[in-house]
Amino acid sequence: MAQRKKLRERLECKAGFAVVAELASGPNFDFGPIGKFLSAYKKAGPDSIPAGFDFAGITLPQNPGGVANIDPGHAIDKLNAEGLLGDLDCVPHISCKDQNANSLVSSLVGLRDSGIENVLVLTGDKPISATGVFDLDSIGLLQVIRDMNNEGYIKARPQDLDKVQQFFPGAAVSPFKYTEQSQMQQYYKMEKKIACGAKFLITQVGWDWKKSQELFRYLDKNKINIPVIGNVYFLSTTTAAPRLMHDVKLTGCFVSDELLAKLYSENLPQHIERAAQQVAMYKAIGAAGVDIGGVSNFETFAGILKRAAEIGDGWGQYKDNLYWPAKKAFYLYDDNGRERALSKPKATFHHKFFNFMHRAILNPEYRGFKMFRGVMAALGTEKGEGAIYKLFHANESAFKYLIFDCEGCGDCYLPENFGLCTMGGCEKGLANAPCGDATADGKCGNNLERVCIGELIYDAAASEAHGLAKLKRIINKPRIKALDNTASILNYLFGRDHTMKNALISIGESIHASIPKTGQIMKQLAQLGPDAYTKPSGPLNYIRALVESQSNDGADYLAVNVDAFGEDDQQTAVNMMREYVKLVRRWSNGVPICIDSGNNDVLIAGLKEWYNTKEAVKQPLINSVKVYTMEKFFPLKRDYDYAFIGLLMTEDKPTGPGGSHSMEELYSLAKRIYEKAVGQYGFKPGEILLDSTVFPLAIDMPMEPGVPGYTYRAFEAIKKIKSDPAMKGVHCSLGISNSVRDLPGRRIGVCRAYVAKAMEYGLDAGIVNVAHHYGRVPADPDLVALVDAFAKMDGSAEATNKAMMLMGKFCQENRKASV
């Protein structure tokens, strides 16, 4: 079998001008057209492709036009079985229209197992004779693929990191929109797709060289460096495609009256000529390649490339033949490349009404929100059941259906969409509108009686101060399906919808050199030389996966600890911390770092490096400051804004029972740190996290009678700190994973129970594995009882015996059987 060409390598290394052919099966699931095309190429050989063009692979659409046809995965199996791919790479389309989220993951796993790494991620056409699913949109599917890629690295063995198969996902963008609203929304959504993991772009079809050039100008001006493949559709009257595009029967594709008339006046060689001119244009203006579609046979495909090679850089003389815009067309840049001013529409009554109502009772920053939530809680609606809940839900449903076309998803994105609903207001019900189906005049391509919801959202955003900047960066998560047909306002009030906050201030713990696997990979990375932290490699990709996965799982901070590398050489740890700070800043999507070290110089180096950038960054966290290091760290607040974890320990010998700090000592240390930080150096209470230290439950066994357990002291100290009005607003934090050290099993469950019990005492922050979402999922009652026994181990024989009995039972039940 021939060595397959890697499209990824060609695009990433900018090695030549890549050409891919979009091959669609015939009617009635006929594989014949695909097989004939590739058989003809196999017979003609690589020399049939002119110099300067690299025939790198094929793309396989998935039910194009919303009509059922051969699935790309099945086509790939058939191609492999018949040996027709040869050295060509393959890019199957995967769209969201026909499968729910679970099914999409299954399809992706199947493609990965077949050796496929390239996929073109699409929202997809609305099915013609079936119900569209759209459980995810293209952005949501890109996020799924990014998570799968990261999981591949996280689960891989250290010696196998360079063998981890990764998807190389592409996304679509249409520069061929002719209203300001639709075009700018396309550019905004393109940037969101890139932020969610798109590695290359393929344009929509279109015949307007100015629009094609505009896309590359936008990318350049916004410093977006991503390979773009131009879509060249062989538009010919030998098929119905031109008429269907003109009549808005192939949504998202625009053929003007003038172009349609021109096509019907031409012959086949003239159609080939236009396609060749477009190929030459894309090659000249900076595209990484072209995707040629609509070609029924290989001879025509090769003929287009041969003529494009003859045209070369002289495509400009054919501009008139590549310029078929809509009437009253919007272009972002004028003929001199200057950006046009965007419109500033006035807010509609609908938009003003929504903003007023939201501000009055649903904005947490206003008093009305707290009053409204208090009333609803007093009426018992928080439980999601009962007569009052049902009455409220019925009235909400009627009101929101009348005003917003609400469809009762229960997870409302009206605030993010500027008062407009993308369920009732969008034919596909997308979380991130719009798709690419809008017509040239901004109507929905699937329902010409309505304006595209993306246009309306754009106008609403543009009517607000900084609204477009907000629209450009908002990425909506998939709606929570479990909330269908529930009261969305109450879900929002009580934190059950997508706005749900972490139960704790969550500090991701995964980038820690003391974790055996992670430490080994960090060592591998450091040994790769001076460009180890910038040059792609398996170890570096593993670190990126840790950063991105924790950020995506909702971490409030990402902790980095490299102390294991500074035991013999402190400067090594200092230098490594600086590098890891840069990596977090680069890949965390704005989540700030927690600089974690027992070495003061490492902490200070990391803090200074975090601010060594022109980018806006969020306040970092320092872990940790003690009473004997306060004077070294607190003065840095004047130049480097930061929050900190105050570790409640001293250099002096503890005087509490059993030779450790008593609860009163811990409380006293907390007050000293708090008063110095707030009273002398201007820290806000919310910038202080006090850590009373976790002791493993497995060895929390006082050796003397009458001595309280460590867990008891830590929890009681938290309660005393949080109940002190003089320290109102301060946080309490613990390193949760330390609690389960040396336990034989069920460590995640015990951590969950530990958090649940500690929160009863006032814990509101923790260094945790954020993937487990501690504080959200209910803990096992038996495990809560186990932790509770240690939390109440006050030194009495009765409490101690109960804790020891429950721990013994736990260990017996979870002891692994010997082989």
N, C-alpha and C positions, 0 to 999 in steps of 0.2 A: 504493500500500500504506500502511495506517495506521501511524502512529508507534507502535511497540511500547512498552508500559509496562515500566519497569524495576523488577523486584521488588527488586533490590539497592538502588536508590535509596529505595524506600519503607521498606525495613527499616532501612537505615543512617540515614536522616534521620527515621525515625519519623513518616513522612507518612501519616497515616490508618490505618485498620484494614484490612489486606490480607486478601483472600479468594482462595483458590485452590481449584480443583475437581480432585479426583483422578479421572481418567477411564481406565477400563480397557476394553480391547477385549472383544468377546464370545467365546463358544466357537468353536473351529475358526478362530482368527485373523480373526475378524469385526471389521472396522474400523467397522462400522455404528454402534454405540452412541456412539463418540467423535464421528463425523461428525454424527449427529442432534443431539447435545447442543449442539455449537458452531453448527450451522445454526440451531437454535432461538434461541440467544442472539443471533446475528447479526440474525435477524428481529425479535426483541423489542427489541433496542437497549439501550444503557447505562441508559436511564431505568427499565428493569425491575429494576435493583439499587437497593435503598432507600438513602437518605442515611445517611452514617456508615459505609458499607461500600464498599470499593474492590475490585471484581473485577479482580484483577491478573494472573491467569494460571491455567495448568493444570499438574498433575503427572501424569506418565505412569509407572506401575509397570513393572518389568521382570520378566516371568514370575512374577507374584504367586502365593504359595502353593507355589512350586517347580514350577509347571506351565507348559510351553512356551506362549508366546503372542507377539503382535506385539512386535517389538523397538522400544523408544522412538525410536531413531534413524530407523527406517523410518516410524514413525507421524508423526514431525516432517516428514520429506520429503513425505509424503502431505498433511499439513495445509498445508504451504507451497504445494504444487502446486495444491491446491483453494482456497487463499485463505481457510481457515477460522480461522486464528489471529487475524487482524485485528490489534488493538492489544494482544492478550494476550501476556504473557510465558510461558515454558515451563520446567518443571523436570522433566527426565527423571530417573528413578531409575537409578543405576548400581550394580550389586551385584557381589560377588566370587564368587558361587556357580558361574557358568558359564564363566568365562574366566580364563586365567592372566595373569600380570603384563603380559606383552607385548601380549596381546590387549586388556587393559583400557586400556593406553596408546593403542593404535590406535583404540579406540572413543572415547576422549576427544578425540583429534585430529580424528576425524570430526565429533563434536559441535561442537568449536570452529570447524571450517571451515564448519559450517552456521549459525554465528552464535549458538550457545547458550552462555550464560555460567553459568546456574544448574544445578547438579546436586545431587541428594540422594544422598549416599554411604551405602551399606548393605553390611553383611556378606552379607545375603541368606538366604532360606529354603533349607533343605536340599532339593535337587531330589527329586521323587517317583520319577521313572522314569529317572534318570540319575545319574552319579557327580558329586557336588559337587567343584569345583576348590579353592576357598578358598586359592589361592596367596597371596593377601593377605586381610586382614580389613579392616574399615572404617577402622581407624586406619592401616594400611599404605597403603590407597588414598588417604586424605587426605594422607599424606606425599608420595605420587606427584604428586598434584595441586598441592600446595604447591611441589614441585620444578619442575613444568612452568610454574607461574606465575612463579617466580623466573627460570627460564631465559628466559622470554619477555622480561623486562626486561633481563637481562644481554646478550642477543643483539641487542636493539633499538638502532637508531641514536639518538644523543642528541636529534635533532630529532623523533623519533617516539615518545618515551616516553609521551605522553598518549594515544597510539593503541593501546597494547599491550592486546590482548584478554586478559582474566583470567577464570578460572573463579571463580564465587562459590559455594563448596561448602557444603552443609548436611549435618547429621547427625541421626540419630534418637536419642531418649532415651525410656525408659519409666519414668514415675513410678508405674506401676501394678503394682508388685511387692509381695508381701505377707509376705516373710520379710526379716529384717534383712540377711541375707547378700546376697540378690539385689538388694534395693533399694540398699544402699550400693555394691555393685559397679556398678550402673547409674549412680549419681552419679559414682563415681570414673572410670568409662570415659567418661562425658560430658566431664569435665574434660580427660581425655587427648585426646579428639577435638578439643576447642577448642584445646588446646596444639599440635595437629598441623595446624591450619588451618581447622577448621569455623567458618563465619561466621554461621550461623543454625542453629536446632534445630527439628525437627518431632517432636512427641511421638508415642508409640505410641497406639493406640486404648485407651480405658478409660472406665468409667462410675463415677467416684468423685471427687466434687468436692474432698474432703479431700486426696486424692493430687495432684490438679492444683494445688491451692493450695500443697501442700508443696514441689513443684518450684520455684515462684517464691520461696518463702521460703528454700529452700536457696541459690538463686542470689544472693539479696539478702544473706544472712548471709555468704556466701563472696566477696562483692564481684565477682561474675561478671556482666559487662554484655554480654549477647548476645541478639539477637531470638529469641523463641520463638513458633512457630506451633503452636497447639493442633490436635490431630487430632480431628475430629468425624466419626465414622462413622455414617451413617444406618442404624441397626439396625432392620431390619424383617423380619417373618415372610413377606414376599413373596419372600424368598430363603432359602437354606439357611445363610447366614452365622451367625445367632445359634446355631443348633444346632452347627455346626462349631466355633465358638469355645468353646462350652460343653464339647464333647467332646474338646477339645485336638487338633482336626484343622487348625486355623489357628494355628500355634505363636506364642506371645507375646501372644495375644489372650485375655482372660479375661472370660467371661460366667458369673455365679454362677447357682446353682439358682434363686434368688429372681428374678433379672432375667429368666431364660428363661421362667419361669412367668408373670411379669408381661407379657412381650411377647406371649405366646400368648393372653392375656386382652384385649389391646388391639386397636384398629382402626388403620388407616393414618394418620388425622389425629393420633392420640395418638403414633405413632412420629415424625411430623414435629414435633410439639410438643416431644418430648424432645430432638431434635437442635437445635431452635431455642433451647431453654433452655441447652444446652451451649455454643452459639455465644455467647449473651449472657453466660454465665459467663466464658468465656475473655476476652471483650472487657473485662469489668469487673475481672478480677483482674490484668491487665497484659500479656496476650499481644499480640504484634505483629500477629497475624492468626490465621486458621483455615484448615485444609486439610479440605475437606468431601469425604468419599468415600462410596462405596456408593450414590450417587444415579444412578438410571437415566435421568432426563430433566431438562431444564433447568427446567421448570415446578416440579418438586418442589424443586430447588435454590433457585430464586427465592423459593418459598413459605417455605422454612426461614429465609432471610435476612429476609423481610418480617416474619415472626412474631418473630424475634430482635430486630428494631428496635423492635417494639411492647413487648417485655419490657424492653428497656433495662437499666438498673441494678437492676431489680427481680427479678433472677434468684434472689436468696436465698430467696424464698418457695417456690421449687421444689427446694430442696436435697434433700428426701427422694426426689424423682424422679431425682436425679443421684448417688445414694449406694447403690452395690451392691457392697460390699466382700466379700472372702473372709472366711471364719471365721478367728479368731485372727490378725487382720491386724496387721502391724507398721507403725507410723507414727513417723517420725523426730522429730516435734514433737507436744507435747501440745496440748490445746485452747487453752492460753494462749500458745502459740508458743515454749515452752521446749523445748530440745533434750533428748531422752532420752539416758541413758547407754547406750553400746553394750556388748554382751556381751564377756566375757573368758573364753572357753573354755579348758580345759586342753589342753595339747599331747597329741596322740595318740602311741601307741607308734611308729607309722609316721613321724610327724614328728620325734620324738626320735631315732629310728634314722638318718633321713636327715641330720639336723644333725650327729650324732656322726660318721658316716662322712665327710661333706663336710669337717668341721673336721679330721679326722684325716689325710686324705691329699689333699684337693682345695682347701684354702684356702691361697692363696699366702702368707698372713701367718704360717703355722705351718710348723715344721720338716718335718713329714711330707710336705708337698707337694714340697719340694725333693728330699727323699730318694726319693720315689716317681718323680718325673720323671727323676731321675738314673739310677735303676735301669732305667726303661723306655727311656731314651736309650741306655744301655749295651747293652741287649738288641737294639737296632736297630729298635725299633718306630716311631721318629720318621719313617722313610721311608714308612710306610703300606703295607708289603708284607712278604712273607716268612712263614715258618711260625709264628714266635712271634707276629707281629702277628695272623695269622688265628686262632690259638688264643686269644689275649686277646680278640679281637673276638667269637668264638663264645661264650666264657664270659660276657663282658659282656652280650651280647644276651640270653642265657638268664636271667641274674640280673635284669636290668632289666625284662624282659618279665614275669617272675614278680612282682616287687615293685611296678613302676610302670606296668604295661600299655604298656611301651615299644614303639614301632613302628619303631625304627631310623632316625630322621631324621638322626642324625649330628651334629646341632647342638642340643644339649640345653639346655633352659630350666628344668630342675628347680630350680636355686638361685633363679632369679627368681620361680618359682611355688611357693616354699615346699615343695619336695619332691613336687610333683604334676605329672603329665604332661598337657599339653593336646593331645597327639597321640592317644594311646591312650585318654585319659580324657575326650575331648570328641568328640562326633559329627561336628563340623566340623573338628577339628584346628587350632583357631585359635592364632595366636601370642599374641593378647591376649584371653583369655577374661574374661568370658562374652559370648555374644551376647545377644539379648533374648528368647530362646525359653523361659526357665525358667517352669515352671508356678507356680500360686499357692502350692503347698507346697514349691517348690524343686527339683522333679524336672526332668530334661531333657525339654523339649517334643518332642524327636525320638526319645527312648527312655525311656519312663516307668519302665523297670526300674532306671535309674541316677539318682543325685543329680547335679544340675548341677555341673560341675567348678568353676564360679565360686564356688559356695557353699562347696565344700571348701577352695578356695584362701583365701577370706575367713576361714574359721575357723582355718586354719593360721596366717595372718598375725596374726589377733587374739590368738593364743596367745603371740606373741612380744612382747617389749618393743619399742615403736616399729614393730611389724610393719605396722599399718594405714597409718601414714604412708609407709612404704616401698612398700606396695602401691599407694597412691594416686598415687605419682609414677613408678612403673616403666612404661616403654613399651618393649615388646619389638620388636626388628626382625624382619622376615620371615626365616624360616630359610633358610640357605644350601643351595639345592637340590643343589649339587654334592657335598654331604657325605652324601647319602642312602646308607644301608647301609654306613657306615663306622663306626669305633670312636669314639663320641662322647667317651669319657673321654680317649682319646689326642689327639683333636682339641682338647680343652680344655687338656690338659697342654702341648701344643706350640703353642698360640695359633693354631689354624687355624679355629676356629668364630667365632661372633658376638662373643666376648670378645677377639678379636684386637686388639692395641694397635697404635698407629702405630709404624712402625719408627723414626721420629724424633719428637722433640718438635716438632710442626708448628705454625709460626706463619704464619697466613694473610696473604698479601701484597696482597690485592686492593683494599683501601681506601687507595689511595696516590695523592696528587694528581699525581705525576710520570707516572702511566700516562695517556696522552693522552685516551682516551675518558672514563675515570673523572674525571680532572681537569676536563674540560669540563663534565661533569654536576655535579660538586661546585660549580663556578662558577655554573651555572644555578640550583642549589638556593640558594646564598647570595644570589642576586639576587632571590629571591622575597619578601624582606621579613622583618620581625621574627618572624612565625609560620612561617617556612620549615621549621623542624625539627619542627613539631608538626602542621601542616595537610597532609593528604594531597595528593600531587602526583606527577607522573611521576618527577621527579628523586629525590624522597624514597623512592618505591617502589623505585627502582633501588638506592639505598643499602641499603634493607631487604633486597632480594634478595641483595646481596653479603654482608650479615651472616648471613642465614639459611642461604644456600647453603654458606658456609664452615663454619658451625657444624654443619650436617647432614653435611658431608663429613668431619667428625672433627677439625677444627682444635683444637689445645690452647690457642691464643691467636689473637686477631684483631688484626693490626697496623693502626694508623691513622697516616697521615702527611699533614699539611696544610702542610708547609713551603713549598710553592710559592706559598701565599697570604700568606706573611709576609716575602717578599723586600723589599717596600717599606714594610710596616707590620707590625711584630712583633705588635702587639696583635690584629690581625686573625687571625693564626694561633693565638694564645692563646684567643681567643673561639671560634674554629671547633673547636679541639680539645675544648673543654668540651662543645660541642654533640654532637660525634661520640662522645664518651665516653658521654653519655646514651643515644644511639641504640644503641650496642653493649650497654650494660647492659639496655636495654629489649627488644632483639630477639635476643640471642645465646643464649638458653636456658641461661644460666649460664656460657658460655665467657668467660673473662676477656680483657681488652684487653691488647694490647701497644702502649704509648704510644711512638710512634716519631718522633723529631725530632732534628735537629742543634742545636736551640735549647733551652737549659736551662730557660728560663722556660715554654716550651710543655710540656716534660716535667713540670715541677712542677705546672703548672696542671691537666694531665690527670690526674696522680696524685691530687691533692686532690679533683678532681671525681668520680673513681671511687668514692671513699669518702663522697661527699656524698649519702648515702642512708640510710634506715633498713633497707633490704633487706640480707640477708646476701649478700656478694659474695666471689668467689674472689680469690686473690692475683694482682694484675696484674704485667705485665712492663714494664720500662723499657728502651728501646733508644735511646741507649746511654750508658754511663758510661765515661769514659776516666781515665787516671791523673791528668790535670790537672783533672778535675771531681769526683774522688772525694769530696773534703772538702765539696763543695757538696751532694752527693746522699746520702751514707751517713748523715749525722745524721737524715735524714728517716725512716729505718727505725724510729726510736723511736715515731713517731706514725702512720706509714703503712706498713703491711707490704707489701713488694713484692720481687719477684725482678728481676734485671737482666741485660742483655747487656753484658759488658765488651769494648769495642772496643780491640784491641791496636794502639794508635797513640799518638804523643806530639806535642807542639807543637815538639819539638826536631827538627833535621834528622837523618834516618836515617843511620846510619854503616855500614850493610851494603853488600855488593858491588852495584854498579850504582846506588847512591844510594837504596836502599830498605832496609827492615828485614830483617835476617838472621833465620834461624830462631832463633838464640840470643837475639836482641833480642826477638822475639815471645814467646818463652818467659819471658824476664826480666820483660816487661810483665805477663804473665799472673800470675806469682808476686807481683808488687807489688800488683796488684788483689786477688788472692785473700787474701793475708796481711792486708791492710788491712780487707777486708770481713769476714772470718771472725774474725780475731784481735782487732780493735778494735770492730767494730760488730755483731757477733753474727749475721751472715748464716750460714745453713747452706750447705754446699757445693752441695747440689742447687738452691739459689736463684741460682746463678751460672752464666751461659752465656758462655763466652769465644769471641770472634769474631776469627779471624786474617785476615779479609778475603779476599773472592773477587776475582780479577782475570780479566777475560774471556779465554777460551782463544784467541780470534781474534787477540788482540794480545799474548799472553804470549810475547814473542820478545825475549830479552835482546840488547841492542845491543853487548855487550862479550863477548869470549871468557872462559870460565871462570865466568861469572855464572849461578847457578841461576835457574830460572824462578820466577815468583810462585806458581804452583800447587804446585810442589815445596816451596817455603818454607812455604806455608799448611798443607799436608798434614803435613809433617814436624813443624811446630810442634804440630799437634793430637796427633800420635803421642807427642811428648815430654811434653806436658801430661797426657795420659791415662795415661801410664805412670809418672808421678811419684806415689808413694804418699802424699806430703805433700798432694797435691791430690785425693785419692780422693773421688769423688762429684760432682766438678765436671763440667759439661757443656761441650761444644764446639759452636758454631753457625756457620753460614755463610748468606749471602744467595744461595741457589742460582741464582736466575734471572740474576744478574749474570754467571754463567759463560758464558752463550750469547749475550751481547750481540754484535751485528754478524755472527753466523753466518748463512749464507744459507738454512738450512732445518733440519728435524729437531730443533728446539730442545727439544721435550718429551723426545725420545729421548736427546739429549745430557745434559739435566738428570738424567734417570733414571740414566744411566751415571755421571755426576758424583757423584750421591748414593751409588750403589753402591760406587764406588771410595773416596770419602771415608769411608764407614762402615768400610771395611777399616782405615783409619788411626785410627778412634775417633770420628768424627763421630756425634753422637746428637741433634742439634737443627738446625733449618733454617727460614729464612724462605722459604716455598714457595707455589706454587699447590696448595692441598690437594686440589683435585678430581682431581689426577693420582696421588694415593696413592703418592708416591715411597717406595721401600724395600719395597714389597709386590710390585709387578709386576716380573718379571725384566727386566733391561736387555739391549739388543742387544749381543752379544759384540764386534762390530766397533766399536761406539761406546765400550764399556768399554776396548777396546784403545787407542782414541784418547786418552781421558782418562788412561789409565795411562801413556801416553808422556809427557804433560805432568807427571804426578805424579812421574815419574822423571827429569825434565830437570834434572839436578844440576850443569849447567855444562859437562859433557864434550861434545866435538864429536859423538861418536857418539849420545848421548841427544838432543842438540838436533836433529841431522839427522833422526833417526827421528820426532820430534814434528812437525817442519816438513813432512816427507814425508807423514805421515798426515793432517795438516791440509790440505795441498794437495790430496790425493786426495779428502778429504771435501768440500772446497769445489767441486771440479770436478764431483763426482757430484751435488751438491745445488744447483748454480747454475741459476737459472731461465732457461729459454730466452728469447731476445729475440723480440719480436713483429715 
